[in-house]
Amino acid sequence: MSYLGEPARERRGMDEPTLEQLQRGWRQKLQSLKRSGIRSLPAINSQPSDPEIVEPEAGDTAITREGASGVSQQEQLRVISEEVAACQSCPELVSNRSQTVFGVGNPNARLCFMGEAPGADEDVQGIPFVGRAGKLLTQIIEACGMSRDDIYILNTLKCRPPGNRNPTPEEANNCAGFLARQLDVINPDFICCLGAVAAQNLLDTSEAIGRLRGRFHDLDGRQVLCTYHPAYLLRNPSAKGDVWKDLQFLLKEMGLPIPPKK
């Protein structure tokens, strides 16, 4: 049985992406570079002279893209993280938090996974998605042929709401500026929203998660896919098949092969 509860099927290797999917992936990459301020590419040679536009190997977090200021993405994220840690905008959250939970992963990731807010485990460790739901998310990411080092994980809120309640509109609004800057620095081509809270806040909609699934939503040139939160899957295992369908849809759009079930 796979982590999604579906019977394992014997297959020979991975489904190779089609030419159309590869072309779509490169178009999206070029759009991402354009958003970063890059307007031209150097001629191709055997030893590329500009490391800023070389696509990193999977899991290679050492390669970073510098912004117009010459400051690396990692450094830009560190600055925003320090501002988040000093934020006092939501008194109830500030008085209850152990620490803020900014984000983790590859600062040059093509794909971000976005949840709603830190839970108890995240509040203690300062890392998003480390509890039971986080372990399931790690399994989901690995089932897609990636690791947590390949992607970036973040939340709508950077502080844990008391009792793990949903964020209030005011709290989400207070964090919106940090979130927007964080995404601008990472500049992903794709964002996978986990659950209704993340999806509704990012897309500024009141549509139910069930209606938001199954299609891509354009957000300033980035493709947003919505699916169920891992915590929901722990309560409703029957929905795991729906999430796997969503992720296959995502991988195809990214031009990536679909790994065989384990």
LOMIKOL-255747 format. One line per field, with one value per residue: x, y, z of N, C-alpha, C, O in turn; residue number from 1; chain. Coordinates in steps of 0.1 Angstrom, whole numbers. Example, Ala and Ser with C-alpha at 12.3 -4.5 7.8 and 13.67 -1.06 7.14 Angstrom:
BEGIN
n_x <- [132, 128]
n_y <- [-57, -22]
n_z <- [78, 71]
ca_x <- [123, 137]
ca_y <- [-45, -11]
ca_z <- [78, 71]
c_x <- [132, 129]
c_y <- [-33, 0]
c_z <- [78, 79]
o_x <- [142, 134]
o_y <- [-33, 11]
o_z <- [85, 80]
seq <- [1, 2]
mol <- [A, A]
//
This chain:
BEGIN
n_x <- [8, 5, 14, -8, -28, -36, -37, -6, 10, 26, 51, 72, 97, 95, 68, 76, 79, 61, 69, 55, 49, 75, 82, 63, 72, 96, 88, 74, 96, 111, 93, 94, 121, 119, 102, 120, 135, 153, 161, 174, 193, 225, 246, 246, 271, 298, 306, 288, 288, 274, 263, 239, 216, 216, 199, 194, 206, 185, 178, 200, 209, 227, 231, 222, 200, 207, 193, 184, 198, 220, 220, 218, 192, 188, 198, 181, 157, 164, 165, 138, 127, 137, 124, 98, 100, 102, 78, 48, 22, -2, -15, -27, -16, 11, 15, 10, 28, 57, 78, 83, 74, 89, 97, 109, 134, 144, 156, 155, 134, 112, 88, 64, 50, 22, 8, -17, -11, 13, 14, 13, 38, 53, 55, 71, 95, 101, 99, 81, 54, 61, 49, 25, 9, 29, 48, 33, 31, 58, 60, 43, 56, 80, 68, 63, 87, 105, 123, 122, 142, 142, 121, 101, 86, 60, 38, 5, 1, 26, 28, 16, -19, -39, -49, -49, -67, -85, -69, -77, -93, -81, -56, -45, -43, -24, -2, 1, 17, 43, 42, 38, 62, 80, 73, 79, 107, 115, 103, 86, 76, 53, 27, 15, -13, -23, -51, -82, -79, -53, -56, -78, -70, -46, -56, -76, -104, -136, -144, -150, -127, -130, -141, -121, -101, -85, -79, -57, -48, -41, -17, -3, 13, 22, 15, -11, -21, -46, -52, -62, -55, -28, -35, -62, -63, -54, -76, -95, -89, -98, -97, -72, -66, -77, -59, -36, -42, -44, -17, -4, -15, -2, 25, 27, 21, 43, 61, 74, 84, 61, 65, 66, 43, 50]
n_y <- [-12, 22, 55, 70, 52, 37, 8, -7, -6, -24, -11, -1, 19, 55, 76, 93, 127, 145, 161, 184, 190, 194, 217, 235, 237, 249, 274, 284, 286, 306, 327, 330, 339, 363, 377, 380, 400, 395, 399, 389, 362, 346, 334, 299, 278, 254, 257, 274, 309, 324, 317, 323, 318, 291, 261, 245, 214, 187, 190, 206, 231, 250, 267, 299, 326, 359, 391, 423, 440, 426, 410, 378, 354, 338, 355, 377, 365, 359, 384, 392, 373, 380, 404, 393, 379, 399, 411, 426, 427, 412, 409, 387, 364, 369, 369, 342, 327, 306, 310, 325, 311, 308, 297, 271, 254, 252, 281, 288, 275, 259, 252, 258, 247, 255, 261, 267, 277, 276, 247, 231, 216, 228, 254, 249, 240, 258, 253, 247, 223, 198, 181, 154, 158, 171, 150, 134, 151, 152, 126, 127, 145, 131, 110, 122, 123, 140, 159, 175, 194, 202, 218, 246, 253, 269, 290, 306, 322, 332, 327, 306, 301, 303, 272, 260, 272, 285, 311, 345, 370, 395, 387, 372, 392, 409, 394, 392, 409, 401, 375, 379, 392, 372, 352, 366, 368, 341, 334, 313, 291, 275, 271, 252, 250, 240, 230, 248, 273, 283, 284, 301, 325, 331, 333, 351, 345, 331, 306, 271, 246, 222, 231, 246, 229, 208, 224, 250, 281, 314, 335, 364, 355, 331, 297, 283, 256, 239, 218, 192, 196, 180, 174, 171, 148, 130, 128, 120, 96, 86, 106, 107, 97, 116, 137, 126, 125, 153, 160, 145, 159, 183, 176, 169, 193, 207, 195, 173, 139, 113, 95, 59, 41, 32]
n_z <- [0, -7, 6, 3, 4, -18, -38, -46, -78, -103, -122, -149, -142, -144, -156, -184, -191, -216, -248, -250, -223, -214, -228, -219, -192, -196, -206, -184, -167, -180, -177, -150, -147, -160, -142, -122, -131, -151, -184, -206, -220, -219, -246, -253, -241, -235, -209, -189, -182, -165, -135, -123, -138, -143, -141, -110, -98, -86, -52, -47, -28, -26, -47, -54, -64, -71, -62, -77, -60, -54, -33, -18, -22, 1, 21, 19, 27, 53, 64, 62, 79, 104, 108, 110, 133, 151, 150, 164, 158, 163, 192, 207, 195, 198, 226, 231, 216, 213, 196, 163, 132, 103, 76, 55, 35, 0, -11, -38, -50, -73, -66, -40, -10, 8, 39, 66, 93, 120, 142, 174, 176, 157, 167, 189, 177, 156, 129, 100, 95, 111, 128, 131, 108, 93, 90, 73, 51, 43, 34, 12, -4, -10, -23, -47, -59, -49, -23, 9, 8, -18, -23, -10, 21, 37, 57, 60, 83, 106, 132, 159, 162, 192, 206, 181, 164, 135, 115, 121, 99, 103, 114, 94, 75, 87, 84, 57, 42, 49, 39, 11, 4, 10, -9, -32, -30, -31, -55, -68, -94, -91, -67, -41, -24, 8, 20, 29, 42, 36, 8, 3, 15, 0, -26, -23, -20, -13, -20, -15, -6, -21, -45, -54, -61, -86, -108, -122, -107, -117, -103, -104, -125, -115, -110, -92, -73, -56, -28, -4, 31, 49, 75, 74, 58, 77, 93, 75, 57, 33, 14, 5, -21, -37, -33, -43, -70, -75, -72, -92, -114, -109, -111, -138, -151, -143, -158, -150, -143, -133, -104, -98, -78, -45]
ca_x <- [0, 12, 10, -21, -38, -40, -29, 6, 9, 39, 53, 86, 102, 86, 62, 84, 72, 59, 76, 46, 51, 88, 82, 55, 80, 106, 81, 72, 109, 114, 84, 100, 133, 114, 97, 131, 142, 162, 155, 181, 201, 237, 247, 249, 284, 300, 308, 280, 296, 265, 256, 226, 205, 217, 190, 201, 202, 175, 184, 211, 204, 239, 230, 211, 199, 208, 184, 190, 206, 232, 219, 213, 178, 189, 200, 168, 148, 168, 161, 123, 125, 140, 113, 87, 103, 100, 64, 39, 9, -13, -12, -30, -6, 24, 15, 9, 38, 71, 86, 77, 77, 90, 96, 121, 135, 152, 152, 154, 125, 102, 75, 62, 38, 18, -3, -24, -5, 20, 8, 21, 51, 60, 57, 83, 107, 103, 99, 67, 51, 70, 41, 19, 6, 41, 54, 26, 35, 71, 58, 37, 67, 88, 61, 64, 101, 113, 126, 119, 153, 140, 109, 100, 74, 57, 24, -2, 5, 39, 26, 5, -31, -42, -57, -48, -79, -82, -65, -88, -90, -71, -43, -40, -40, -12, 9, 1, 29, 55, 41, 41, 77, 87, 71, 86, 121, 117, 98, 83, 67, 41, 24, 5, -20, -28, -63, -90, -74, -42, -61, -87, -62, -37, -63, -86, -117, -144, -148, -146, -115, -135, -144, -109, -93, -87, -75, -47, -52, -30, -14, 8, 21, 25, 4, -15, -29, -52, -56, -65, -44, -24, -42, -75, -61, -53, -90, -103, -80, -104, -94, -58, -66, -79, -47, -26, -47, -40, -3, -1, -18, 8, 38, 25, 22, 57, 70, 82, 79, 53, 71, 58, 39, 59]
ca_y <- [0, 35, 64, 75, 42, 31, -4, -5, -11, -27, -3, 0, 32, 66, 81, 103, 139, 147, 173, 196, 193, 200, 230, 243, 239, 260, 287, 289, 290, 319, 337, 332, 347, 376, 383, 383, 411, 390, 402, 382, 350, 345, 323, 287, 272, 242, 261, 286, 319, 331, 307, 327, 313, 277, 253, 237, 200, 184, 190, 215, 243, 259, 277, 309, 337, 372, 401, 434, 446, 418, 402, 365, 351, 334, 367, 384, 357, 361, 398, 392, 364, 388, 413, 385, 375, 411, 416, 426, 432, 404, 407, 374, 355, 372, 365, 328, 320, 303, 317, 326, 300, 316, 289, 262, 247, 257, 295, 290, 264, 261, 248, 260, 242, 266, 257, 278, 283, 266, 240, 230, 211, 238, 265, 246, 238, 269, 248, 244, 210, 188, 172, 143, 163, 173, 138, 129, 160, 147, 113, 131, 152, 121, 102, 130, 122, 152, 159, 188, 203, 206, 227, 255, 252, 281, 291, 319, 329, 329, 324, 296, 306, 295, 261, 257, 277, 291, 325, 355, 378, 405, 381, 369, 405, 414, 386, 391, 416, 392, 363, 384, 394, 359, 346, 374, 365, 327, 335, 300, 290, 268, 271, 242, 254, 229, 234, 260, 286, 288, 287, 313, 337, 335, 336, 361, 340, 324, 293, 260, 239, 212, 238, 252, 218, 203, 234, 259, 295, 322, 345, 371, 346, 318, 287, 278, 244, 237, 204, 191, 197, 167, 171, 166, 134, 121, 126, 115, 89, 83, 117, 106, 94, 129, 145, 120, 130, 167, 161, 141, 170, 193, 172, 170, 208, 212, 188, 163, 125, 108, 83, 48, 39, 22]
ca_z <- [0, -7, 17, 0, 7, -30, -41, -54, -91, -109, -134, -153, -142, -143, -168, -190, -195, -230, -253, -247, -209, -212, -234, -209, -181, -199, -207, -171, -161, -186, -171, -136, -148, -163, -130, -114, -137, -161, -197, -217, -216, -227, -256, -246, -243, -227, -196, -187, -175, -156, -127, -118, -146, -145, -133, -101, -97, -75, -38, -46, -22, -25, -58, -51, -74, -64, -68, -83, -51, -53, -20, -21, -17, 15, 30, 18, 35, 67, 68, 64, 90, 116, 109, 114, 147, 160, 148, 175, 153, 168, 206, 212, 190, 204, 240, 232, 208, 218, 186, 150, 123, 91, 65, 54, 22, -10, -14, -52, -53, -83, -60, -26, -3, 17, 48, 72, 105, 128, 152, 187, 173, 149, 176, 197, 169, 147, 116, 96, 92, 117, 136, 124, 95, 87, 85, 61, 40, 39, 26, 0, -12, -14, -33, -59, -64, -44, -9, 15, 4, -32, -23, 1, 29, 45, 62, 59, 95, 111, 147, 162, 169, 204, 204, 167, 157, 122, 116, 118, 88, 107, 116, 80, 68, 93, 79, 43, 37, 50, 29, -3, 2, 11, -22, -42, -30, -36, -69, -74, -106, -86, -52, -38, -12, 15, 28, 25, 48, 27, -6, 3, 18, -11, -38, -20, -24, -3, -25, -8, -12, -30, -57, -59, -66, -100, -118, -117, -106, -119, -93, -108, -133, -108, -110, -78, -72, -42, -24, 10, 41, 54, 88, 69, 54, 89, 98, 64, 48, 20, 6, 0, -35, -44, -32, -53, -84, -76, -73, -105, -122, -107, -117, -153, -154, -141, -168, -142, -144, -122, -99, -96, -64, -37]
c_x <- [9, 7, -3, -32, -43, -32, -17, 4, 23, 40, 68, 91, 92, 80, 70, 75, 71, 67, 68, 48, 65, 89, 74, 64, 91, 100, 78, 85, 113, 106, 89, 112, 129, 109, 108, 139, 152, 156, 162, 190, 214, 237, 251, 263, 286, 302, 301, 288, 287, 258, 243, 214, 206, 207, 197, 197, 193, 182, 195, 207, 216, 238, 218, 211, 199, 198, 191, 200, 219, 231, 212, 199, 178, 190, 187, 158, 151, 164, 146, 120, 127, 129, 100, 88, 101, 86, 56, 25, -3, -11, -15, -20, 8, 25, 14, 20, 51, 81, 78, 82, 77, 88, 109, 122, 145, 148, 150, 144, 116, 88, 75, 50, 35, 6, -9, -17, 3, 11, 17, 35, 59, 64, 69, 96, 111, 104, 85, 66, 61, 62, 36, 16, 19, 48, 46, 29, 48, 69, 52, 47, 76, 81, 61, 78, 109, 116, 122, 130, 151, 130, 110, 86, 72, 42, 18, 2, 19, 39, 15, -7, -34, -52, -58, -61, -75, -77, -77, -84, -80, -57, -37, -36, -26, 0, 11, 13, 41, 54, 43, 55, 84, 85, 78, 101, 123, 113, 95, 75, 53, 40, 13, -1, -26, -39, -70, -84, -63, -47, -69, -80, -53, -44, -74, -99, -123, -148, -143, -135, -119, -137, -131, -99, -95, -84, -64, -53, -40, -29, -2, 18, 25, 13, 1, -24, -34, -55, -59, -53, -41, -32, -56, -74, -60, -67, -98, -94, -85, -101, -80, -57, -68, -66, -36, -30, -42, -25, 2, -4, -7, 21, 38, 27, 36, 66, 79, 76, 71, 59, 61, 54, 48, 50]
c_y <- [12, 44, 70, 64, 35, 18, -1, -12, -13, -19, -3, 14, 43, 70, 93, 115, 140, 159, 185, 200, 199, 214, 240, 246, 250, 273, 292, 293, 304, 330, 340, 341, 361, 384, 387, 395, 408, 391, 395, 371, 350, 334, 311, 282, 261, 245, 274, 296, 325, 320, 311, 322, 298, 270, 244, 223, 198, 183, 199, 229, 254, 270, 286, 320, 350, 382, 412, 441, 438, 409, 389, 363, 346, 345, 375, 378, 359, 374, 398, 384, 372, 398, 406, 382, 387, 417, 415, 430, 425, 401, 393, 363, 357, 367, 349, 320, 317, 310, 317, 314, 305, 307, 281, 256, 255, 271, 298, 279, 268, 259, 251, 253, 251, 261, 269, 285, 272, 259, 239, 226, 221, 250, 262, 245, 249, 265, 244, 229, 199, 179, 160, 147, 166, 161, 132, 138, 155, 135, 117, 137, 141, 112, 109, 130, 133, 150, 173, 198, 208, 217, 237, 253, 264, 281, 305, 328, 324, 326, 314, 303, 297, 284, 256, 261, 283, 306, 334, 363, 389, 399, 378, 382, 410, 406, 386, 398, 407, 380, 368, 386, 381, 352, 353, 371, 351, 327, 321, 301, 284, 270, 261, 246, 242, 233, 247, 273, 292, 292, 300, 326, 341, 339, 347, 357, 333, 310, 282, 253, 229, 218, 244, 241, 215, 213, 243, 273, 304, 333, 352, 363, 333, 310, 281, 267, 242, 223, 204, 191, 183, 164, 166, 152, 125, 118, 119, 108, 86, 94, 117, 104, 107, 138, 139, 125, 145, 168, 155, 152, 181, 189, 172, 184, 213, 205, 178, 149, 121, 95, 71, 47, 29, 14]
c_z <- [0, 4, 15, 1, -6, -32, -49, -67, -96, -122, -137, -153, -141, -156, -172, -194, -211, -235, -249, -232, -207, -217, -225, -197, -184, -201, -194, -164, -167, -180, -157, -137, -151, -151, -121, -120, -148, -175, -208, -211, -224, -236, -248, -250, -234, -213, -193, -178, -164, -147, -122, -126, -149, -136, -124, -101, -85, -62, -36, -41, -21, -36, -55, -62, -66, -71, -73, -74, -48, -40, -24, -16, -2, 25, 30, 27, 50, 72, 71, 77, 103, 118, 114, 129, 157, 159, 161, 171, 159, 183, 211, 208, 196, 218, 241, 225, 216, 209, 173, 142, 108, 78, 64, 40, 13, -13, -29, -58, -64, -77, -45, -22, 8, 26, 55, 83, 112, 138, 165, 184, 166, 158, 185, 189, 159, 133, 112, 92, 97, 126, 127, 110, 87, 82, 73, 49, 34, 30, 13, -9, -18, -24, -47, -65, -59, -29, -4, 11, -10, -33, -11, 8, 38, 49, 59, 71, 99, 126, 148, 168, 181, 201, 189, 159, 144, 124, 114, 106, 91, 109, 103, 73, 74, 88, 64, 36, 37, 40, 15, -5, 2, -3, -33, -42, -35, -51, -75, -86, -101, -71, -50, -24, -5, 24, 24, 30, 39, 14, -6, 6, 6, -23, -36, -25, -12, -8, -16, -14, -22, -44, -63, -65, -81, -111, -112, -117, -108, -109, -97, -116, -127, -109, -96, -79, -58, -40, -9, 19, 46, 67, 84, 65, 66, 94, 88, 54, 34, 10, 0, -15, -43, -44, -42, -67, -86, -79, -86, -115, -121, -113, -132, -158, -153, -151, -161, -143, -131, -116, -97, -81, -57, -27]
o_x <- [19, -2, -10, -44, -53, -20, -18, -2, 32, 32, 76, 88, 80, 85, 71, 64, 81, 71, 74, 49, 66, 95, 78, 63, 93, 106, 80, 85, 118, 111, 89, 113, 135, 112, 107, 149, 159, 145, 157, 193, 213, 229, 259, 267, 278, 300, 307, 293, 292, 247, 236, 203, 198, 207, 205, 185, 193, 192, 201, 202, 214, 243, 207, 222, 192, 196, 204, 209, 228, 241, 202, 194, 169, 184, 184, 150, 142, 159, 142, 111, 120, 126, 93, 79, 97, 83, 56, 17, -14, -4, -7, -16, 14, 36, 18, 22, 54, 91, 68, 93, 67, 79, 119, 111, 153, 136, 145, 145, 111, 78, 84, 40, 43, -4, -8, -16, 0, 1, 27, 45, 71, 74, 77, 106, 122, 109, 78, 75, 68, 68, 42, 19, 19, 54, 52, 30, 50, 76, 55, 48, 79, 88, 59, 80, 120, 111, 120, 127, 157, 130, 120, 76, 81, 34, 26, 5, 23, 49, 5, -6, -32, -62, -67, -65, -63, -82, -86, -72, -71, -47, -25, -26, -18, 11, 21, 18, 49, 64, 50, 60, 94, 95, 83, 107, 132, 120, 101, 67, 43, 50, 3, 6, -34, -37, -64, -85, -63, -43, -67, -83, -52, -40, -81, -106, -117, -156, -132, -133, -112, -135, -130, -90, -105, -86, -62, -62, -30, -39, 9, 30, 31, 1, 10, -34, -26, -61, -58, -42, -50, -35, -61, -83, -64, -69, -108, -91, -77, -102, -76, -48, -63, -63, -29, -21, -38, -21, 12, 4, -3, 28, 48, 34, 40, 78, 89, 63, 73, 59, 49, 61, 53, 55]
o_y <- [13, 40, 74, 67, 27, 18, 7, -23, -4, -20, -4, 21, 40, 67, 103, 113, 137, 167, 195, 212, 208, 223, 251, 257, 258, 283, 305, 303, 312, 341, 352, 350, 371, 396, 397, 399, 416, 385, 394, 371, 353, 324, 311, 282, 258, 236, 285, 292, 332, 315, 302, 321, 292, 272, 236, 220, 206, 176, 200, 237, 265, 281, 282, 322, 352, 381, 412, 448, 443, 403, 388, 370, 350, 346, 380, 385, 360, 375, 403, 387, 370, 401, 411, 384, 385, 427, 405, 434, 431, 391, 387, 355, 347, 362, 344, 308, 325, 316, 311, 309, 307, 309, 283, 253, 263, 273, 308, 276, 280, 265, 248, 252, 255, 257, 281, 297, 260, 265, 247, 232, 223, 256, 271, 250, 251, 272, 237, 223, 193, 169, 157, 139, 163, 161, 126, 133, 155, 133, 111, 134, 141, 107, 102, 136, 136, 140, 182, 210, 218, 225, 236, 252, 268, 272, 315, 339, 312, 322, 314, 310, 285, 286, 248, 255, 285, 312, 331, 363, 392, 406, 380, 382, 416, 412, 382, 393, 407, 377, 360, 382, 380, 347, 347, 370, 349, 320, 318, 310, 287, 270, 261, 245, 235, 239, 255, 283, 304, 303, 308, 336, 353, 349, 351, 364, 330, 303, 283, 253, 226, 212, 246, 245, 220, 209, 245, 277, 301, 340, 348, 364, 325, 314, 276, 267, 243, 216, 214, 187, 175, 152, 158, 144, 113, 107, 112, 113, 85, 92, 125, 109, 109, 144, 147, 127, 148, 176, 160, 154, 187, 197, 176, 187, 222, 209, 174, 148, 127, 85, 74, 51, 20, 6]
o_z <- [7, 11, 25, -2, -5, -28, -59, -68, -95, -131, -127, -163, -137, -167, -165, -199, -217, -226, -246, -229, -198, -211, -223, -192, -175, -197, -192, -156, -159, -178, -153, -129, -147, -150, -113, -114, -153, -177, -220, -199, -236, -235, -239, -262, -225, -204, -195, -168, -155, -152, -117, -120, -156, -124, -128, -105, -76, -61, -25, -48, -16, -34, -53, -68, -56, -83, -74, -78, -41, -37, -31, -7, 5, 35, 40, 34, 58, 84, 82, 84, 113, 130, 123, 137, 168, 165, 168, 179, 159, 185, 219, 215, 199, 222, 252, 227, 224, 213, 171, 144, 103, 70, 71, 34, 18, -18, -33, -69, -64, -82, -38, -29, 16, 21, 50, 84, 111, 143, 165, 190, 169, 156, 188, 193, 155, 125, 119, 87, 90, 131, 117, 100, 75, 71, 64, 38, 22, 20, 2, -21, -29, -34, -57, -75, -65, -23, -12, 12, -14, -42, -3, 1, 44, 44, 57, 69, 97, 132, 140, 179, 181, 194, 186, 149, 141, 133, 106, 102, 83, 104, 100, 66, 66, 87, 59, 26, 28, 34, 8, -16, -6, -8, -42, -53, -43, -59, -85, -88, -107, -64, -57, -14, -11, 35, 17, 23, 36, 9, -15, 0, 3, -30, -45, -32, -2, -1, -11, -26, -32, -54, -75, -72, -87, -123, -100, -125, -102, -105, -94, -115, -134, -108, -90, -86, -48, -48, -2, 15, 48, 70, 92, 67, 65, 100, 91, 43, 25, -3, -8, -22, -53, -54, -49, -75, -96, -87, -92, -125, -131, -120, -138, -168, -160, -151, -166, -145, -120, -124, -95, -73, -63, -20]
seq <- [1, 2, 3, 4, 5, 6, 7, 8, 9, 10, 11, 12, 13, 14, 15, 16, 17, 18, 19, 20, 21, 22, 23, 24, 25, 26, 27, 28, 29, 30, 31, 32, 33, 34, 35, 36, 37, 38, 39, 40, 41, 42, 43, 44, 45, 46, 47, 48, 49, 50, 51, 52, 53, 54, 55, 56, 57, 58, 59, 60, 61, 62, 63, 64, 65, 66, 67, 68, 69, 70, 71, 72, 73, 74, 75, 76, 77, 78, 79, 80, 81, 82, 83, 84, 85, 86, 87, 88, 89, 90, 91, 92, 93, 94, 95, 96, 97, 98, 99, 100, 101, 102, 103, 104, 105, 106, 107, 108, 109, 110, 111, 112, 113, 114, 115, 116, 117, 118, 119, 120, 121, 122, 123, 124, 125, 126, 127, 128, 129, 130, 131, 132, 133, 134, 135, 136, 137, 138, 139, 140, 141, 142, 143, 144, 145, 146, 147, 148, 149, 150, 151, 152, 153, 154, 155, 156, 157, 158, 159, 160, 161, 162, 163, 164, 165, 166, 167, 168, 169, 170, 171, 172, 173, 174, 175, 176, 177, 178, 179, 180, 181, 182, 183, 184, 185, 186, 187, 188, 189, 190, 191, 192, 193, 194, 195, 196, 197, 198, 199, 200, 201, 202, 203, 204, 205, 206, 207, 208, 209, 210, 211, 212, 213, 214, 215, 216, 217, 218, 219, 220, 221, 222, 223, 224, 225, 226, 227, 228, 229, 230, 231, 232, 233, 234, 235, 236, 237, 238, 239, 240, 241, 242, 243, 244, 245, 246, 247, 248, 249, 250, 251, 252, 253, 254, 255, 256, 257, 258, 259, 260, 261, 262]
mol <- [A, A, A, A, A, A, A, A, A, A, A, A, A, A, A, A, A, A, A, A, A, A, A, A, A, A, A, A, A, A, A, A, A, A, A, A, A, A, A, A, A, A, A, A, A, A, A, A, A, A, A, A, A, A, A, A, A, A, A, A, A, A, A, A, A, A, A, A, A, A, A, A, A, A, A, A, A, A, A, A, A, A, A, A, A, A, A, A, A, A, A, A, A, A, A, A, A, A, A, A, A, A, A, A, A, A, A, A, A, A, A, A, A, A, A, A, A, A, A, A, A, A, A, A, A, A, A, A, A, A, A, A, A, A, A, A, A, A, A, A, A, A, A, A, A, A, A, A, A, A, A, A, A, A, A, A, A, A, A, A, A, A, A, A, A, A, A, A, A, A, A, A, A, A, A, A, A, A, A, A, A, A, A, A, A, A, A, A, A, A, A, A, A, A, A, A, A, A, A, A, A, A, A, A, A, A, A, A, A, A, A, A, A, A, A, A, A, A, A, A, A, A, A, A, A, A, A, A, A, A, A, A, A, A, A, A, A, A, A, A, A, A, A, A, A, A, A, A, A, A, A, A, A, A, A, A, A, A, A, A, A, A]
//
